[in-house]
Amino acid sequence: MKNKRGQDHGHGPSQRQLRAAELVRHALVEILAREDLRDPALRGVSITIGEVRASPDLQHMTAFVSSLGPGDPQNIADGLTRSAAFLRGRLAKSVDLRFTPQLHFQPDISFDEARHIDELLASPDVARDLKRGEDEA
């Protein structure tokens, strides 16, 4: 169903949102690689940005962040939130968007969820059930 502006709601992000979010993700990765952020939660931490999601109007973008090594994703997200104004200024110089979006940071827990699923699949009970299912097929 489309609204007055022709936007499709309830069917996931538009191609425009996806392109802009990926552009911002790449730019943030470059900025984080080049800049030395002063926040104590970010010192000596190698940060990865797994995904960026854009609001329909592209005015807000949420980056899902984690550490490539030791480091609490929530602490990293909090540190980046404190540095958001600085990062937004750098982003304005490196991307060609009509408006520079407000940046929001959330911990990326997808890696933790994937590890948990792997641990469950490796458990003896699940392995036994999976083997039993293969034998019956």
Summary of the structure (lengths in Angstrom):
residues: 137
radius of gyration: 19.5
end to end distance: 42.4
largest distance: 60.3
contacts: 361
relative contact order: 0.14
helix: 51%
strand: 18%
